[in-house]
């Protein structure tokens, strides 16, 4: 079953621009996480935001969470070619005791 | 720590053969997860262990799939007999908690012909 749904499915921007990806989910959660997956590699954990937090920063990453709308966004500022990857949100439903991943957004940064 | 280690990286096998995938989690992580990734279905949780005990195997597709964790540093996922629809990338991940950040291995790309 899928909890988080990312939007858009694919995004292509120029190097230096900002990239924004969105994630919507269906049920109450304890936290929401974002992961990056480079082609042919495993997922890498980027950031975790708890349900009582509204915004979190890590380097060039900014994550927001709106529990009333059941949505989150991931902003990558000043994008670089190395940011080219797929980005996944993952949520843990309260009581479900497992992390469920969305289908991902494929981000391409053009030099 | 070398991270989560999976082997083999690639496996090509014929339909009907037994396939065994291996995983070594990060030392100290109490949770180990097996995921399968395909273009059609995305990333699916197959099974996870807590302190070597299987907790949720509801994602295991059918009886052909089995997983074990004989000790804290080793787990296997076995498919017997394998079928072409089992072709996918299989990931192992470990974590301190079921809802904390996961560390993924590099995956095993399985092709069943």
Backbone of each chain as ProteinMPNN parsed JSONL, in Angstrom:
{"seq_chain_A": "XXXXXXXXXXXXXXXXXXXXXXXXXXXXXXXXXXXXXXXXXXXXXXXXXXXXXXXXXXXXXXXXXXXXXXXXXXXXXXXXXXXXXXXXXXXXXXXXXXXXXXXXXXXXXXX", "coords_chain_A": {"N_chain_A": [[0.857, -1.188, 0.0], [0.437, 2.296, -0.625], [1.356, 5.236, 0.946], [2.505, 7.863, 0.902], [2.416, 10.195, -1.753], [4.221, 11.474, -4.365], [4.746, 14.573, -6.046], [5.906, 16.685, -8.619], [5.951, 13.775, -10.87], [8.194, 13.788, -12.393], [10.865, 16.094, -12.82], [12.591, 18.675, -14.363], [15.221, 20.887, -14.349], [17.322, 23.86, -14.617], [20.75, 24.053, -13.716], [21.507, 25.631, -10.673], [19.011, 26.71, -10.282], [16.094, 26.554, -8.12], [14.598, 23.62, -6.753], [11.489, 22.153, -6.234], [9.65, 19.709, -4.577], [6.737, 17.819, -3.921], [4.766, 16.1, -1.451], [2.059, 14.1, -0.666], [-0.096, 12.649, 1.766], [-2.173, 10.163, 3.42], [-3.127, 9.452, 6.017], [-2.95, 10.03, 9.628], [0.263, 10.79, 10.936], [3.432, 9.972, 12.522], [5.955, 10.896, 11.846], [7.618, 12.309, 8.969], [9.695, 11.462, 6.305], [12.391, 12.203, 4.049], [14.082, 10.847, 1.275], [16.891, 10.226, -0.886], [17.706, 8.803, -4.024], [20.225, 7.786, -5.981], [20.926, 6.826, -9.35], [20.964, 3.36, -9.72], [21.716, 2.878, -7.125], [21.344, 2.507, -3.494], [18.764, 3.878, -1.296], [19.197, 7.033, 0.305], [19.043, 8.522, 3.408], [17.734, 11.719, 3.966], [16.402, 13.728, 5.544], [14.366, 14.14, 8.444], [11.183, 14.991, 9.574], [9.191, 15.803, 12.273], [5.783, 15.246, 13.344], [4.94, 17.386, 14.868], [6.42, 19.472, 14.017], [6.972, 22.207, 11.762], [8.713, 23.156, 9.893], [11.949, 22.428, 8.581], [15.491, 22.547, 8.259], [18.356, 21.601, 6.352], [21.399, 22.147, 5.383], [21.33, 22.833, 1.983], [18.76, 22.011, 1.833], [15.29, 22.295, 2.445], [12.545, 21.488, 4.313], [9.073, 21.345, 4.58], [6.111, 20.844, 6.523], [2.716, 20.265, 6.543], [0.322, 19.361, 8.476], [-2.4, 19.665, 8.54], [-3.178, 19.749, 5.931], [-2.132, 17.425, 5.164], [0.371, 17.189, 3.837], [3.685, 17.625, 2.457], [6.652, 19.407, 1.582], [9.681, 19.405, -0.263], [12.39, 21.409, -0.677], [15.068, 22.145, -2.704], [17.696, 24.236, -2.78], [19.593, 26.347, -5.02], [20.426, 24.422, -7.063], [22.497, 21.624, -8.063], [24.37, 19.699, -10.466], [24.944, 17.28, -9.311], [22.752, 16.817, -7.754], [20.953, 15.481, -9.222], [18.72, 12.89, -9.212], [16.415, 10.454, -7.813], [13.781, 11.319, -5.643], [12.272, 10.479, -2.63], [9.436, 10.459, -0.5], [8.626, 9.322, 2.766], [6.447, 7.845, 5.047], [5.286, 7.18, 8.374], [2.535, 5.653, 9.432], [0.485, 6.331, 12.215], [0.495, 3.845, 14.58], [0.895, 1.899, 12.684], [3.437, 0.906, 12.537], [5.43, 0.743, 10.551], [7.387, 1.942, 7.781], [6.326, 3.623, 4.947], [6.881, 4.083, 1.552], [6.638, 6.579, -1.018], [6.112, 6.879, -4.62], [8.062, 8.435, -5.723], [9.937, 11.291, -7.01], [11.483, 12.063, -9.975], [14.301, 13.844, -10.387], [16.027, 15.983, -12.538], [18.92, 17.73, -13.134], [20.019, 20.101, -15.253], [23.065, 20.998, -16.806]], "CA_chain_A": [[0.0, 0.0, 0.0], [1.223, 3.5, -0.69], [0.858, 6.302, 1.802], [2.92, 9.128, 0.338], [2.404, 10.339, -3.205], [5.016, 12.626, -4.728], [4.325, 15.375, -7.189], [5.563, 15.943, -9.83], [6.652, 12.502, -11.039], [9.499, 14.112, -12.96], [11.149, 17.527, -12.807], [13.856, 18.975, -15.019], [15.517, 22.312, -14.188], [18.692, 24.254, -14.903], [21.646, 24.154, -12.562], [21.412, 26.925, -10.008], [17.617, 26.981, -9.932], [15.559, 25.821, -6.976], [13.705, 22.503, -7.1], [10.494, 21.878, -5.2], [8.896, 18.483, -4.749], [5.675, 17.734, -2.941], [4.352, 14.759, -1.021], [0.791, 14.089, 0.055], [-0.341, 11.368, 2.414], [-3.607, 9.977, 3.675], [-3.527, 9.256, 7.409], [-2.104, 10.695, 10.632], [1.622, 10.249, 10.96], [4.347, 10.386, 13.585], [6.948, 11.723, 11.196], [7.748, 12.162, 7.524], [11.118, 11.47, 5.954], [12.753, 12.307, 2.637], [15.247, 10.076, 0.879], [17.392, 10.405, -2.238], [18.248, 7.592, -4.624], [20.96, 7.955, -7.232], [20.713, 5.708, -10.258], [21.7, 2.14, -9.429], [22.189, 2.846, -5.741], [20.314, 2.446, -2.471], [18.232, 5.16, -0.839], [19.966, 7.711, 1.339], [18.177, 9.33, 4.255], [18.085, 13.137, 3.913], [15.886, 14.562, 6.62], [13.15, 13.664, 9.108], [10.424, 16.056, 10.213], [8.179, 15.208, 13.131], [4.435, 15.764, 13.083], [4.734, 18.656, 15.582], [7.305, 20.467, 13.411], [6.415, 22.785, 10.539], [9.771, 23.412, 8.916], [13.26, 21.965, 9.002], [16.525, 22.855, 7.276], [19.618, 20.874, 6.413], [22.203, 22.613, 4.25], [20.509, 23.434, 0.933], [17.441, 21.384, 1.872], [14.282, 22.853, 3.344], [11.354, 20.655, 4.314], [7.93, 21.847, 5.325], [5.072, 19.855, 6.796], [1.407, 20.822, 6.876], [-0.472, 18.195, 8.859], [-3.824, 19.911, 8.259], [-3.36, 19.406, 4.515], [-1.476, 16.137, 4.962], [1.318, 17.365, 2.736], [5.028, 18.078, 2.767], [7.418, 19.784, 0.411], [11.141, 19.405, -0.175], [12.988, 22.439, -1.523], [16.524, 22.114, -2.853], [18.093, 25.54, -3.304], [20.837, 26.423, -5.786], [20.647, 23.021, -7.449], [23.752, 21.239, -8.718], [24.244, 18.501, -11.289], [25.002, 16.124, -8.416], [21.436, 16.615, -7.127], [20.161, 14.623, -10.103], [18.399, 11.658, -8.489], [15.0, 10.329, -7.463], [13.542, 11.726, -4.265], [11.117, 9.772, -2.082], [8.979, 10.725, 0.849], [8.233, 8.101, 3.478], [5.669, 8.174, 6.233], [4.897, 6.088, 9.258], [1.204, 5.851, 9.967], [0.389, 6.052, 13.646], [0.017, 2.51, 14.873], [1.185, 0.931, 11.625], [4.74, 0.321, 12.825], [6.3, 0.549, 9.406], [7.607, 3.11, 6.945], [5.81, 3.383, 3.6], [7.49, 5.014, 0.614], [5.917, 6.959, -2.212], [6.674, 6.447, -5.905], [9.248, 9.22, -6.002], [10.06, 12.322, -8.045], [12.784, 11.987, -10.652], [14.814, 15.198, -10.599], [17.174, 16.101, -13.438], [19.526, 19.065, -13.131], [20.741, 20.292, -16.517], [24.185, 21.929, -16.637]], "C_chain_A": [[0.89, 1.233, 0.0], [0.57, 4.576, 0.143], [1.196, 7.636, 1.194], [2.877, 9.108, -1.175], [3.163, 11.602, -3.549], [4.478, 13.304, -5.978], [5.378, 16.465, -7.396], [6.28, 14.587, -9.881], [8.047, 12.739, -11.584], [9.638, 15.625, -13.023], [12.521, 17.743, -13.41], [14.092, 20.475, -14.944], [16.979, 22.576, -14.532], [19.485, 24.345, -13.601], [21.568, 25.559, -11.98], [19.989, 27.295, -9.617], [17.225, 26.187, -8.687], [14.605, 24.735, -7.465], [12.766, 22.252, -5.934], [9.716, 20.619, -5.554], [7.885, 18.379, -3.623], [5.303, 16.289, -2.646], [3.023, 14.903, -0.286], [0.566, 12.696, 0.632], [-1.767, 11.344, 2.946], [-3.995, 9.969, 5.151], [-2.623, 10.039, 8.359], [-0.76, 9.998, 10.727], [2.373, 10.704, 12.207], [5.438, 11.291, 13.01], [6.938, 11.464, 9.696], [9.225, 12.302, 7.189], [11.273, 11.631, 4.439], [14.053, 11.556, 2.406], [15.62, 10.43, -0.554], [17.931, 9.077, -2.737], [18.924, 7.954, -5.939], [20.797, 6.678, -8.054], [21.59, 4.518, -9.889], [22.18, 2.007, -7.998], [21.011, 2.689, -4.777], [19.839, 3.835, -2.084], [19.102, 5.716, 0.283], [19.03, 8.637, 2.104], [18.661, 10.783, 4.237], [17.667, 13.877, 5.17], [14.598, 13.941, 7.156], [12.485, 14.853, 9.765], [9.293, 15.413, 11.005], [6.834, 15.901, 12.92], [4.178, 17.074, 13.806], [5.676, 19.751, 15.088], [6.691, 20.968, 12.114], [7.477, 22.979, 9.464], [11.094, 22.92, 9.488], [14.259, 22.221, 7.878], [17.716, 21.934, 7.475], [20.427, 21.258, 5.184], [21.319, 23.317, 3.235], [19.096, 22.855, 0.885], [16.541, 22.105, 2.865], [13.026, 21.996, 3.202], [10.268, 21.342, 5.123], [6.912, 20.722, 5.495], [3.805, 20.582, 7.212], [0.484, 19.643, 7.196], [-1.958, 18.406, 8.593], [-4.153, 19.557, 6.811], [-2.77, 18.045, 4.176], [-0.517, 16.229, 3.76], [2.655, 17.875, 3.247], [5.684, 18.518, 1.467], [8.903, 19.737, 0.74], [11.656, 20.423, -1.173], [14.5, 22.247, -1.515], [16.923, 23.441, -3.487], [19.411, 25.436, -4.067], [21.267, 25.038, -6.265], [21.967, 22.832, -8.2], [23.511, 19.974, -9.529], [24.206, 17.245, -10.422], [23.683, 15.869, -7.691], [20.519, 15.757, -7.997], [19.975, 13.257, -9.453], [16.881, 11.542, -8.405], [14.85, 10.628, -5.984], [12.222, 11.097, -3.798], [10.734, 10.339, -0.722], [8.532, 9.398, 1.452], [7.523, 8.514, 4.758], [5.425, 6.933, 7.085], [3.53, 6.424, 9.841], [1.214, 5.533, 11.452], [-0.222, 4.679, 13.858], [0.386, 1.476, 13.843], [2.529, 0.25, 11.832], [5.509, -0.059, 11.57], [6.339, 1.821, 8.581], [7.146, 2.761, 5.531], [6.326, 4.48, 2.68], [6.543, 5.344, -0.536], [6.644, 6.498, -3.46], [7.879, 7.275, -6.325], [9.084, 10.275, -7.075], [11.444, 12.191, -8.642], [13.221, 13.398, -11.014], [16.044, 15.159, -11.495], [17.643, 17.538, -13.422], [20.382, 19.179, -14.385], [21.85, 21.323, -16.348], [24.07, 23.154, -17.527]], "O_chain_A": [[1.982, 1.211, 0.568], [-0.637, 4.8, 0.05], [0.312, 8.466, 0.982], [3.256, 8.12, -1.803], [2.806, 12.686, -3.088], [3.848, 12.683, -6.834], [5.73, 17.132, -6.423], [7.118, 14.293, -9.028], [8.976, 11.99, -11.281], [8.666, 16.346, -13.248], [13.492, 17.09, -13.029], [13.268, 21.258, -15.418], [17.768, 21.649, -14.713], [18.95, 24.67, -12.542], [21.565, 26.549, -12.711], [19.784, 28.109, -8.716], [17.933, 25.274, -8.262], [13.898, 24.909, -8.458], [13.198, 22.151, -4.785], [9.196, 20.474, -6.66], [8.151, 18.804, -2.499], [5.495, 15.39, -3.464], [2.888, 15.735, 0.611], [0.987, 11.694, 0.054], [-2.473, 12.352, 2.929], [-5.08, 10.431, 5.504], [-1.64, 10.642, 7.929], [-0.664, 8.777, 10.613], [2.003, 11.682, 12.856], [5.798, 12.308, 13.602], [6.32, 10.511, 9.222], [9.916, 13.165, 7.731], [10.4, 11.244, 3.662], [14.986, 11.613, 3.208], [14.78, 10.875, -1.337], [18.536, 8.316, -1.981], [18.268, 8.377, -6.891], [20.561, 5.597, -7.514], [22.807, 4.65, -9.76], [22.97, 1.114, -7.69], [19.847, 2.731, -5.178], [20.425, 4.841, -2.484], [19.662, 4.975, 1.091], [18.312, 9.44, 1.507], [19.84, 11.054, 4.462], [18.473, 14.571, 5.79], [13.844, 13.304, 6.421], [13.146, 15.641, 10.441], [8.538, 14.591, 10.485], [6.769, 17.006, 12.382], [3.283, 17.819, 13.407], [5.728, 20.834, 15.67], [5.969, 20.232, 11.442], [7.174, 22.966, 8.271], [11.336, 22.982, 10.693], [13.922, 22.125, 6.698], [18.046, 21.539, 8.594], [20.178, 20.764, 4.085], [20.634, 24.283, 3.569], [18.323, 23.182, -0.015], [16.958, 22.474, 3.962], [12.513, 21.809, 2.099], [10.517, 21.856, 6.214], [6.869, 19.776, 4.707], [3.822, 21.411, 8.121], [-0.063, 19.009, 6.293], [-2.702, 17.437, 8.438], [-5.262, 19.12, 6.504], [-2.89, 17.568, 3.048], [-0.599, 15.449, 2.812], [2.746, 18.473, 4.319], [5.317, 18.058, 0.386], [9.318, 19.994, 1.87], [11.395, 20.318, -2.371], [15.128, 22.193, -0.458], [16.525, 23.733, -4.615], [20.234, 24.56, -3.8], [22.341, 24.551, -5.912], [22.472, 23.737, -8.865], [22.539, 19.258, -9.289], [23.529, 16.271, -10.751], [23.512, 14.816, -7.077], [19.44, 15.354, -7.563], [20.947, 12.553, -9.176], [16.154, 12.422, -8.867], [15.688, 10.238, -5.171], [11.201, 11.177, -4.48], [11.594, 10.656, 0.1], [8.117, 8.48, 0.744], [7.959, 9.428, 5.458], [5.368, 5.808, 6.59], [3.386, 7.353, 10.636], [1.868, 4.589, 11.893], [-1.317, 4.389, 13.376], [0.214, 0.282, 14.087], [2.739, -0.865, 11.354], [6.175, -1.094, 11.545], [5.448, 2.667, 8.667], [7.531, 1.727, 4.985], [6.218, 5.665, 2.993], [5.754, 4.505, -0.97], [7.663, 5.813, -3.38], [8.64, 6.857, -7.197], [8.212, 10.175, -7.939], [12.449, 12.203, -7.931], [12.596, 14.063, -11.839], [16.983, 14.402, -11.248], [16.864, 18.459, -13.666], [21.352, 18.441, -14.555], [21.614, 22.404, -15.808], [24.939, 24.025, -17.494]]}, "seq_chain_B": "XXXXXXXXXXXXXXXXXXXXXXXXXXXXXXXXXXXXXXXXXXXXXXXXXXXXXXXXXXXXXXXXXXXXXXXXXXXXXXXXXXXXXXXXXXXXXXXXXXXXXXXXXXXXXXXXX", "coords_chain_B": {"N_chain_B": [[31.97, 2.3, 10.316], [30.983, 0.102, 7.69], [28.56, 0.43, 6.563], [25.348, -0.815, 5.394], [25.599, -3.988, 4.097], [25.157, -5.742, 1.167], [24.832, -8.787, -0.653], [24.616, -11.015, -3.49], [25.635, -8.298, -5.746], [24.552, -8.379, -8.241], [22.404, -10.774, -9.729], [21.728, -13.35, -11.852], [19.502, -15.72, -12.832], [17.99, -18.869, -13.66], [14.565, -19.568, -14.291], [12.836, -21.286, -11.748], [15.021, -21.94, -10.246], [16.691, -21.793, -7.038], [17.172, -18.855, -5.151], [19.296, -16.925, -3.148], [19.57, -14.136, -1.195], [21.7, -11.904, 0.535], [22.4, -10.111, 3.592], [24.09, -7.789, 5.617], [23.563, -5.975, 8.401], [23.956, -2.653, 9.867], [26.029, -2.512, 12.667], [24.569, -2.611, 15.848], [22.131, -1.611, 15.081], [18.803, -2.332, 15.636], [16.745, -3.022, 14.012], [15.858, -4.601, 10.96], [15.182, -4.487, 7.535], [13.595, -5.75, 4.61], [13.214, -4.765, 1.317], [11.576, -4.518, -1.872], [12.068, -3.287, -5.117], [10.477, -2.142, -7.965], [9.707, -0.894, -11.253], [6.999, -0.799, -11.757], [5.645, -1.186, -9.291], [6.98, 0.267, -7.418], [8.623, 0.891, -4.303], [8.474, -1.698, -2.136], [7.718, -2.943, 1.052], [8.833, -5.964, 2.254], [9.369, -7.625, 4.5], [10.125, -7.245, 7.995], [12.485, -7.269, 10.714], [12.911, -7.273, 14.249], [15.351, -7.141, 16.608], [16.229, -9.644, 15.652], [13.915, -11.082, 15.35], [11.145, -11.921, 13.333], [8.783, -9.444, 12.567], [6.772, -8.269, 10.952], [5.547, -9.732, 8.234], [3.819, -9.327, 6.226], [4.101, -8.322, 3.711], [5.391, -10.158, 2.169], [5.367, -11.828, -0.851], [4.416, -14.471, -1.475], [4.409, -18.006, -0.637], [6.774, -18.822, -1.724], [8.723, -17.129, -1.016], [11.011, -16.557, 1.597], [12.428, -15.469, 4.693], [15.173, -15.058, 6.891], [16.8, -14.407, 10.024], [19.371, -15.242, 11.546], [21.184, -14.222, 13.372], [22.312, -11.118, 14.903], [23.845, -9.901, 12.963], [23.376, -10.783, 10.41], [21.289, -11.585, 7.659], [19.03, -13.362, 5.527], [17.305, -13.542, 2.416], [15.261, -15.648, 0.733], [14.293, -17.116, -2.307], [12.371, -19.559, -3.632], [10.701, -21.775, -5.659], [12.296, -19.63, -8.081], [10.768, -17.092, -10.167], [10.14, -15.416, -13.327], [8.718, -13.019, -12.786], [9.699, -12.253, -10.38], [11.849, -10.715, -10.82], [13.672, -7.906, -9.973], [14.925, -5.13, -7.993], [16.331, -5.798, -4.944], [16.364, -4.561, -1.737], [18.075, -4.208, 1.324], [17.72, -2.813, 4.523], [18.637, -1.068, 7.513], [18.004, 0.042, 10.909], [17.795, 2.125, 13.899], [15.279, 2.284, 14.9], [11.797, 1.57, 14.119], [10.56, 3.693, 12.909], [12.478, 5.554, 12.395], [15.312, 7.122, 10.721], [16.356, 5.207, 7.929], [19.101, 3.153, 6.938], [20.173, 2.196, 3.881], [21.259, -0.658, 1.962], [23.246, -1.274, -1.029], [21.755, -2.781, -2.694], [20.462, -5.716, -4.442], [20.38, -6.663, -7.692], [18.138, -8.611, -9.201], [17.634, -10.889, -11.758], [15.482, -12.993, -13.334], [15.377, -15.486, -15.639]], "CA_chain_B": [[31.12, 1.193, 9.869], [30.938, 0.066, 6.239], [27.19, 0.558, 6.111], [24.631, -2.064, 5.163], [26.285, -4.702, 3.02], [24.341, -6.755, 0.515], [25.468, -9.604, -1.688], [25.485, -10.386, -4.475], [25.124, -7.053, -6.329], [23.74, -8.796, -9.384], [22.151, -12.213, -9.784], [20.931, -13.802, -12.985], [19.219, -17.133, -12.605], [16.929, -19.427, -14.487], [13.29, -19.854, -13.637], [12.808, -22.545, -11.016], [16.178, -22.08, -9.373], [16.655, -21.127, -5.735], [18.002, -17.648, -5.064], [19.491, -16.46, -1.779], [20.145, -12.802, -1.071], [22.307, -11.787, 1.864], [22.489, -8.757, 4.123], [24.727, -7.538, 6.908], [23.131, -4.639, 8.82], [24.891, -1.856, 10.656], [26.125, -2.997, 14.04], [23.828, -1.786, 16.806], [20.772, -1.376, 14.601], [17.946, -3.423, 16.083], [15.731, -3.312, 13.001], [16.319, -4.915, 9.616], [14.059, -4.467, 6.606], [13.8, -6.171, 3.219], [12.323, -4.097, 0.373], [11.706, -4.852, -3.291], [11.774, -2.116, -5.938], [10.22, -2.33, -9.391], [9.139, 0.301, -11.881], [5.526, -0.831, -11.684], [5.1, -1.191, -7.93], [7.761, 1.122, -6.533], [9.372, 0.278, -3.205], [7.532, -2.456, -1.309], [8.282, -3.612, 2.229], [8.525, -7.398, 2.243], [9.401, -8.166, 5.867], [11.143, -6.636, 8.843], [12.875, -7.952, 11.947], [13.351, -6.498, 15.4], [16.175, -8.035, 17.443], [16.314, -10.933, 14.959], [12.603, -11.734, 15.323], [10.278, -11.334, 12.294], [7.664, -8.712, 13.166], [5.721, -8.067, 9.969], [5.891, -10.351, 6.951], [2.621, -9.223, 5.4], [4.459, -7.948, 2.352], [6.0, -11.285, 1.441], [4.39, -12.102, -1.904], [3.835, -15.818, -1.411], [5.227, -18.966, 0.109], [8.081, -19.028, -2.367], [9.656, -16.202, -0.375], [11.239, -16.748, 3.021], [13.525, -14.661, 5.214], [15.67, -15.469, 8.204], [17.841, -13.581, 10.634], [19.9, -16.132, 12.58], [21.863, -13.436, 14.408], [22.171, -9.67, 14.732], [24.698, -9.367, 11.909], [23.19, -11.477, 9.147], [19.936, -11.964, 7.27], [18.898, -13.858, 4.167], [16.003, -13.587, 1.752], [15.355, -16.766, -0.196], [13.175, -17.322, -3.23], [12.431, -20.918, -4.127], [11.481, -21.555, -6.866], [12.212, -18.269, -8.617], [9.963, -16.894, -11.37], [10.519, -14.165, -13.999], [8.084, -11.848, -12.159], [10.473, -11.887, -9.193], [12.933, -9.826, -11.242], [13.526, -6.62, -9.28], [16.056, -4.82, -7.125], [15.983, -6.109, -3.556], [17.157, -3.765, -0.812], [18.072, -4.435, 2.754], [17.956, -1.576, 5.263], [18.618, -1.251, 8.971], [17.726, 1.283, 11.627], [17.632, 2.049, 15.351], [13.854, 2.194, 15.239], [10.978, 1.28, 12.947], [10.143, 4.933, 12.258], [13.606, 6.47, 12.347], [15.983, 7.066, 9.425], [16.882, 3.908, 7.542], [20.296, 3.068, 6.118], [19.957, 1.16, 2.873], [22.364, -1.229, 1.224], [23.281, -0.917, -2.446], [20.755, -3.572, -3.406], [20.78, -6.841, -5.32], [19.531, -6.669, -8.888], [17.823, -10.002, -9.545], [16.996, -11.145, -13.044], [15.104, -14.404, -13.496], [15.082, -15.681, -17.074]], "C_chain_B": [[30.989, 1.268, 8.356], [29.54, 0.242, 5.709], [26.53, -0.804, 5.985], [25.231, -2.74, 3.935], [25.381, -5.798, 2.475], [25.179, -7.517, -0.498], [24.479, -10.624, -2.217], [24.914, -9.063, -4.963], [24.199, -7.354, -7.496], [23.59, -10.314, -9.346], [21.266, -12.486, -10.983], [20.735, -15.296, -12.818], [18.09, -17.596, -13.511], [15.687, -19.713, -13.652], [13.339, -21.222, -12.971], [13.964, -22.737, -10.068], [15.945, -21.361, -8.052], [17.612, -19.948, -5.744], [18.104, -17.243, -3.598], [20.204, -15.122, -1.796], [20.594, -12.617, 0.372], [22.449, -10.329, 2.281], [23.189, -8.748, 5.47], [24.344, -6.123, 7.33], [24.229, -3.891, 9.556], [24.861, -2.36, 12.102], [25.404, -2.041, 14.979], [22.425, -1.428, 16.357], [19.918, -2.585, 14.953], [16.932, -3.867, 15.038], [16.39, -3.583, 11.655], [15.107, -5.091, 8.715], [14.506, -5.017, 5.257], [12.739, -5.489, 2.356], [12.584, -4.637, -1.031], [11.296, -3.624, -4.093], [11.61, -2.513, -7.394], [9.633, -1.046, -9.952], [7.631, 0.353, -11.659], [5.009, -0.596, -10.265], [5.882, -0.318, -6.956], [8.488, 0.306, -5.472], [8.376, -0.39, -2.254], [8.269, -3.078, -0.124], [7.858, -5.076, 2.209], [8.379, -7.93, 3.668], [10.361, -7.327, 6.682], [11.289, -7.388, 10.157], [13.199, -6.918, 13.024], [14.096, -7.46, 16.326], [16.104, -9.488, 16.95], [14.98, -11.665, 14.848], [11.751, -11.104, 14.216], [9.043, -10.707, 12.924], [6.489, -8.595, 12.2], [6.181, -8.651, 8.641], [4.711, -10.268, 5.989], [2.917, -8.84, 3.954], [5.113, -9.053, 1.548], [4.976, -11.795, 0.438], [3.693, -13.457, -1.781], [4.828, -16.752, -0.747], [6.579, -19.232, -0.516], [9.152, -18.151, -1.722], [9.783, -16.545, 1.104], [12.437, -15.909, 3.443], [13.889, -15.149, 6.606], [16.665, -14.444, 8.707], [18.397, -14.384, 11.805], [20.663, -15.415, 13.693], [21.802, -11.958, 14.034], [22.958, -9.12, 13.547], [24.462, -10.023, 10.55], [21.722, -11.813, 8.911], [19.962, -12.467, 5.839], [17.457, -13.759, 3.712], [16.116, -14.643, 0.66], [14.097, -16.839, -1.043], [13.347, -18.708, -3.846], [11.032, -21.437, -4.419], [11.298, -20.143, -7.398], [11.392, -18.256, -9.906], [10.368, -15.572, -12.013], [9.917, -12.918, -13.345], [8.768, -11.451, -10.849], [11.626, -10.937, -9.533], [12.685, -8.421, -10.688], [14.868, -6.305, -8.628], [15.586, -5.017, -5.687], [16.939, -5.335, -2.646], [16.998, -4.268, 0.605], [18.362, -3.087, 3.41], [17.962, -1.893, 6.748], [18.441, 0.103, 9.643], [17.701, 1.034, 13.128], [16.179, 1.809, 15.737], [13.05, 2.024, 13.966], [10.577, 2.559, 12.228], [11.242, 5.98, 12.288], [14.268, 6.35, 10.977], [16.568, 5.699, 9.148], [18.189, 4.087, 6.764], [20.12, 1.891, 5.168], [21.287, 0.615, 2.359], [22.271, -0.823, -0.236], [22.338, -1.753, -3.298], [21.332, -4.743, -4.171], [19.815, -6.782, -6.495], [19.35, -8.106, -9.335], [17.11, -10.06, -10.892], [16.733, -12.644, -13.149], [14.657, -14.601, -14.94], [14.427, -17.042, -17.312]], "O_chain_B": [[30.894, 2.358, 7.792], [29.345, 0.207, 4.494], [27.082, -1.818, 6.413], [25.353, -2.132, 2.872], [24.904, -6.661, 3.212], [26.099, -6.976, -1.111], [23.593, -11.062, -1.483], [23.781, -8.736, -4.61], [23.196, -6.672, -7.708], [24.517, -11.039, -8.985], [20.182, -11.918, -11.109], [21.701, -16.046, -12.679], [17.337, -16.787, -14.053], [15.766, -20.052, -12.471], [13.82, -22.194, -13.555], [13.912, -23.591, -9.183], [15.122, -20.45, -7.954], [18.719, -20.031, -6.276], [17.098, -17.223, -2.888], [21.301, -14.992, -2.34], [19.956, -13.105, 1.306], [22.596, -9.435, 1.447], [22.922, -9.577, 6.34], [24.757, -5.161, 6.683], [25.297, -4.439, 9.83], [23.797, -2.599, 12.672], [25.595, -0.826, 14.92], [21.61, -0.986, 17.167], [20.258, -3.718, 14.616], [16.335, -4.938, 15.15], [17.337, -2.906, 11.257], [14.135, -5.753, 9.078], [15.633, -4.788, 4.816], [11.54, -5.605, 2.61], [13.665, -5.143, -1.331], [10.288, -2.989, -3.783], [12.491, -3.14, -7.984], [9.122, -0.211, -9.206], [7.063, 1.416, -11.407], [4.031, 0.126, -10.076], [5.491, -0.178, -5.797], [8.91, -0.824, -5.717], [7.54, 0.279, -1.647], [9.331, -3.675, -0.297], [6.668, -5.386, 2.154], [7.398, -8.596, 3.999], [11.306, -6.757, 6.138], [10.363, -8.042, 10.639], [13.698, -5.831, 12.733], [13.541, -8.465, 16.77], [15.941, -10.421, 17.735], [14.93, -12.767, 14.3], [11.638, -9.88, 14.157], [8.342, -11.344, 13.711], [5.34, -8.801, 12.591], [7.094, -8.127, 8.004], [4.619, -11.053, 5.045], [2.072, -9.017, 3.076], [5.362, -8.884, 0.354], [3.858, -12.154, 0.809], [2.48, -13.545, -1.972], [5.925, -16.356, -0.352], [7.448, -19.821, 0.127], [10.347, -18.41, -1.869], [8.785, -16.793, 1.781], [13.347, -15.666, 2.651], [13.04, -15.587, 7.383], [17.287, -13.715, 7.934], [17.94, -14.223, 12.937], [20.777, -15.922, 14.809], [21.297, -11.6, 12.97], [22.751, -7.968, 13.164], [25.261, -9.841, 9.632], [21.01, -12.257, 9.811], [20.802, -12.058, 5.038], [16.521, -13.874, 4.503], [16.962, -14.544, -0.228], [12.984, -16.648, -0.553], [14.351, -18.986, -4.502], [10.228, -21.534, -3.491], [10.253, -19.529, -7.185], [11.322, -19.247, -10.633], [10.887, -14.691, -11.328], [10.549, -11.862, -13.351], [8.44, -10.413, -10.273], [12.295, -10.42, -8.639], [11.628, -7.829, -10.907], [15.814, -7.091, -8.695], [14.567, -4.465, -5.273], [18.159, -5.442, -2.769], [15.92, -4.696, 1.019], [19.167, -2.309, 2.898], [17.361, -2.874, 7.184], [18.685, 1.155, 9.051], [17.6, -0.107, 13.58], [15.889, 1.206, 16.771], [13.54, 2.293, 12.869], [10.278, 2.513, 11.034], [10.959, 7.176, 12.212], [13.825, 5.552, 10.151], [17.2, 5.096, 10.016], [18.354, 5.058, 6.025], [19.942, 0.749, 5.591], [22.296, 1.318, 2.324], [21.345, -0.121, -0.639], [22.144, -1.47, -4.48], [22.516, -4.772, -4.506], [18.597, -6.844, -6.323], [20.296, -8.745, -9.795], [16.117, -9.37, -11.123], [17.655, -13.455, -13.064], [13.702, -13.979, -15.406], [14.108, -17.383, -18.451]]}, "name": "protein", "num_of_chains": 2, "seq": "XXXXXXXXXXXXXXXXXXXXXXXXXXXXXXXXXXXXXXXXXXXXXXXXXXXXXXXXXXXXXXXXXXXXXXXXXXXXXXXXXXXXXXXXXXXXXXXXXXXXXXXXXXXXXXXXXXXXXXXXXXXXXXXXXXXXXXXXXXXXXXXXXXXXXXXXXXXXXXXXXXXXXXXXXXXXXXXXXXXXXXXXXXXXXXXXXXXXXXXXXXXXXXXXXXXXXXXXXXXXXXXX"}
